[in-house]
Amino acid sequence: MVKAYFELVSPYVIVTGGSSGIGLAMVKIFHDQGAIVDVFDMQKPSADTLQNLSIHDETVHFHEVDITNAQAIKELVSLISVKRGIGILINNAGIAHIGNVLNTTEEDFQQIFNVNIKGAFNCMQAVIPFMEEMEQGLIINMASIAATIGIPDRFAYSMSKGAIVSMTLSVAKDFIKKGIRCNCISPARVHTPFVDGFINKHYPGKEEEMFAKLSASQPIGRMASPDEIAALAYYLCSKQASFITGTDIPIDGGFTRLNN
């Protein structure tokens, strides 16, 4: 294991939605730097996936749990606090939705709210009491540039990520005197299995063309990789980032400031 320059504020990390995409990249980087990681997701990755990433069960613990179930989350967090400890929470779990205010159904809107907003709320409400006892803790919430930039056909998704930014600011303000920091990360498009699945489903036969078009929407000319988002999260969880709280950090290839 090669030690990074940045030193984690705590060796105990919880990552929600850590079985694929950005979340799994986060699990990998924290695992590689010696952290003990608890992953909350609906299902764990395959054994082959874990083997290919050299992720070992001894220090990474997968829990098949629904983050919208507040009682289940509180019970799991309480158990982890006894076995290991509560130091860092990364609220990464989330779902996407395509649609505007007219063609978004009530059911779709409620599902986005339940997973993206209520799920993050449940996890923060569960961990903060333990962080208060320790008088230290760190929370990273995954937002999106869709929280602050108008993007076509992302009505419900943008709503949920706007709420994430607001909750981040509120938690940072309310618990700053308790030694708890809270920040959020706002990526632009990231090349994950979701993106590939979306293109394959909606643009059959035009996959390469659409991938190029979506990539070019970032001024830098490409999508981010999950590893790049994970690296930013790792830095924000380090002692070297201890002066950062109540901040929404874009990682967007110039999308928010350079698109004209």
C-alpha positions in Angstrom: 0.0 0.0 0.0 1.3 3.4 -1.0 0.5 6.1 1.5 -0.9 9.3 0.2 0.2 12.7 1.3 -3.3 13.5 2.6 -4.1 11.9 6.0 -7.7 11.0 6.7 -9.5 12.7 9.7 -10.8 9.2 10.7 -10.1 5.7 9.6 -13.8 4.8 9.7 -15.7 5.7 6.6 -19.4 5.0 5.5 -20.1 5.2 1.8 -23.7 5.0 0.6 -24.3 3.7 -2.9 -20.8 2.2 -2.9 -21.3 -0.9 -5.0 -20.8 0.7 -8.4 -19.7 3.9 -10.3 -18.5 6.8 -8.3 -19.3 5.1 -4.9 -17.2 2.1 -5.7 -14.3 4.3 -6.8 -14.5 6.0 -3.4 -14.5 2.6 -1.6 -11.4 1.7 -3.6 -9.4 4.8 -2.8 -10.3 4.7 0.9 -9.6 1.0 1.1 -6.2 1.5 -0.6 -5.3 4.1 2.0 -6.0 1.9 4.9 -9.5 3.0 5.9 -12.2 0.6 7.3 -15.1 1.2 5.0 -18.8 0.3 5.6 -20.9 0.4 2.4 -24.6 0.9 2.4 -26.3 -0.3 -0.9 -29.2 -2.4 -2.1 -26.7 -5.1 -3.2 -23.0 -5.8 -3.0 -20.7 -6.0 -6.1 -19.8 -9.3 -7.6 -16.9 -11.2 -6.2 -15.1 -10.8 -9.6 -15.5 -7.0 -9.4 -14.0 -6.9 -5.9 -11.2 -9.2 -6.9 -10.4 -7.1 -10.0 -10.2 -4.0 -7.7 -8.2 -5.8 -5.1 -10.8 -4.9 -2.5 -10.7 -7.2 0.5 -13.6 -8.1 2.8 -11.4 -7.7 5.9 -11.6 -3.9 5.8 -14.6 -3.3 3.5 -18.0 -4.3 4.9 -21.0 -4.4 2.5 -24.4 -4.0 4.0 -27.5 -4.6 1.9 -29.8 -1.9 3.2 -32.3 0.5 1.9 -31.3 4.1 2.9 -34.9 5.2 2.7 -35.7 3.0 5.7 -34.8 5.3 8.7 -35.1 2.7 11.4 -32.8 0.2 9.5 -30.2 2.9 9.0 -30.2 3.9 12.7 -29.9 0.3 13.8 -27.0 -0.3 11.4 -25.1 2.9 12.3 -25.5 2.1 16.0 -24.0 -1.4 15.4 -21.1 0.1 13.4 -20.4 2.6 16.2 -20.0 -0.2 18.7 -17.9 -2.4 16.4 -15.7 0.2 14.8 -16.6 3.8 15.1 -18.2 6.7 13.2 -15.9 9.2 11.6 -16.8 10.0 8.0 -20.1 9.7 6.1 -20.2 10.1 2.3 -23.8 10.3 1.1 -23.2 9.2 -2.5 -26.3 7.0 -3.1 -28.8 8.5 -5.6 -30.9 7.9 -8.7 -31.4 9.9 -11.8 -34.6 10.9 -13.7 -35.2 12.4 -17.1 -38.2 14.7 -17.5 -39.6 18.2 -17.1 -42.3 19.4 -14.6 -45.1 18.3 -17.0 -44.1 14.8 -17.8 -42.6 13.9 -14.4 -45.1 11.6 -12.6 -46.0 11.9 -9.0 -44.5 8.5 -8.4 -41.2 9.4 -10.1 -41.0 12.6 -8.1 -41.6 10.8 -4.8 -39.0 8.1 -5.6 -36.4 10.8 -6.4 -37.3 12.5 -3.1 -37.1 9.3 -1.1 -33.7 8.1 -2.4 -31.8 11.3 -3.0 -33.1 13.5 -0.2 -34.7 11.4 2.5 -31.9 8.8 2.1 -29.2 11.4 2.8 -31.3 12.9 5.7 -31.7 9.4 7.3 -28.0 8.8 7.2 -27.0 12.2 8.5 -29.6 12.0 11.3 -28.2 8.6 12.3 -24.5 9.5 12.4 -24.4 13.0 13.8 -25.3 12.0 17.4 -22.2 9.8 17.4 -20.1 12.5 15.9 -21.3 14.9 18.5 -20.2 12.6 21.2 -16.7 12.4 19.7 -16.8 16.2 19.0 -15.6 15.6 15.5 -16.9 14.2 12.3 -17.0 14.8 8.6 -19.9 14.5 6.1 -19.6 14.7 2.3 -22.8 14.9 0.3 -22.9 14.2 -3.4 -24.7 17.1 -5.2 -24.5 18.0 -8.9 -24.1 21.0 -11.1 -27.8 20.4 -11.8 -28.4 22.0 -8.4 -27.3 25.4 -9.6 -27.3 25.2 -13.4 -30.4 24.9 -15.5 -30.2 21.5 -17.4 -33.0 20.4 -19.8 -35.3 17.6 -18.6 -33.8 17.2 -15.1 -36.6 18.7 -13.1 -36.9 16.2 -10.3 -33.2 15.4 -10.2 -32.2 19.0 -10.1 -34.7 19.5 -7.2 -33.2 16.8 -5.2 -29.6 18.0 -5.7 -30.6 21.5 -4.8 -31.9 20.1 -1.6 -28.6 18.4 -1.0 -26.7 21.7 -1.3 -29.2 23.4 1.1 -28.9 20.5 3.7 -25.2 20.6 3.5 -25.1 24.3 4.3 -27.6 23.8 7.2 -25.7 20.9 8.8 -22.4 22.8 8.4 -23.8 25.8 10.2 -25.6 23.9 12.9 -22.7 21.7 13.9 -19.6 23.7 13.3 -19.2 24.3 17.0 -19.4 20.5 17.6 -16.4 19.8 15.5 -18.4 18.5 12.6 -17.7 19.6 9.0 -20.1 19.2 6.1 -19.4 19.8 2.4 -20.8 18.7 -0.9 -19.4 17.9 -4.3 -21.1 18.9 -7.6 -19.8 16.9 -10.6 -20.8 17.5 -14.2 -21.2 14.3 -16.3 -19.2 11.4 -15.1 -18.6 8.3 -17.2 -20.3 5.6 -15.2 -22.3 2.4 -16.1 -25.4 4.5 -15.7 -24.3 6.8 -18.6 -23.6 3.8 -20.8 -26.9 2.2 -20.0 -28.8 5.5 -20.6 -27.2 5.9 -24.1 -27.8 2.3 -25.0 -31.4 2.5 -24.0 -32.4 5.8 -25.6 -30.0 6.0 -28.6 -29.6 2.5 -30.0 -27.3 2.5 -33.0 -26.1 6.0 -32.2 -24.1 5.2 -29.0 -20.8 6.6 -30.2 -22.3 9.7 -31.6 -24.3 10.4 -28.3 -21.3 9.6 -26.1 -19.2 12.1 -28.0 -22.0 14.7 -27.8 -22.4 14.3 -24.1 -18.6 14.4 -23.6 -18.3 17.6 -25.6 -20.9 19.4 -23.4 -18.0 19.9 -20.9 -15.7 22.6 -22.1 -12.7 20.4 -21.3 -14.0 18.0 -23.9 -14.7 14.8 -21.9 -16.6 13.4 -19.0 -15.0 12.9 -15.6 -13.9 9.5 -14.5 -15.2 8.1 -11.2 -11.7 8.0 -9.9 -11.4 11.8 -10.3 -14.5 12.4 -8.2 -13.3 9.9 -5.6 -9.9 11.7 -5.3 -11.6 14.9 -4.5 -13.8 13.2 -1.9 -10.6 11.7 -0.4 -9.0 15.1 -0.1 -12.0 16.6 1.5 -11.9 13.8 4.1 -8.3 14.6 5.0 -6.8 16.6 7.8 -5.2 18.8 5.1 -8.8 20.0 4.2 -9.8 20.8 7.8 -10.4 24.5 6.9 -13.2 23.6 4.4 -16.8 23.4 5.6 -20.2 24.6 4.3 -18.8 24.5 0.7 -20.2 23.2 -2.6 -17.3 22.2 -4.7 -17.8 21.8 -8.5 -15.7 19.3 -10.4 -17.1 19.9 -13.8 -14.5 20.4 -16.6 -15.5 24.1 -16.8 -19.2 23.4 -17.2 -20.5 26.0 -14.8 -18.2 28.9 -15.6 -16.9 28.4 -19.2 -20.1 27.4 -21.1 -21.3 30.4 -23.1 
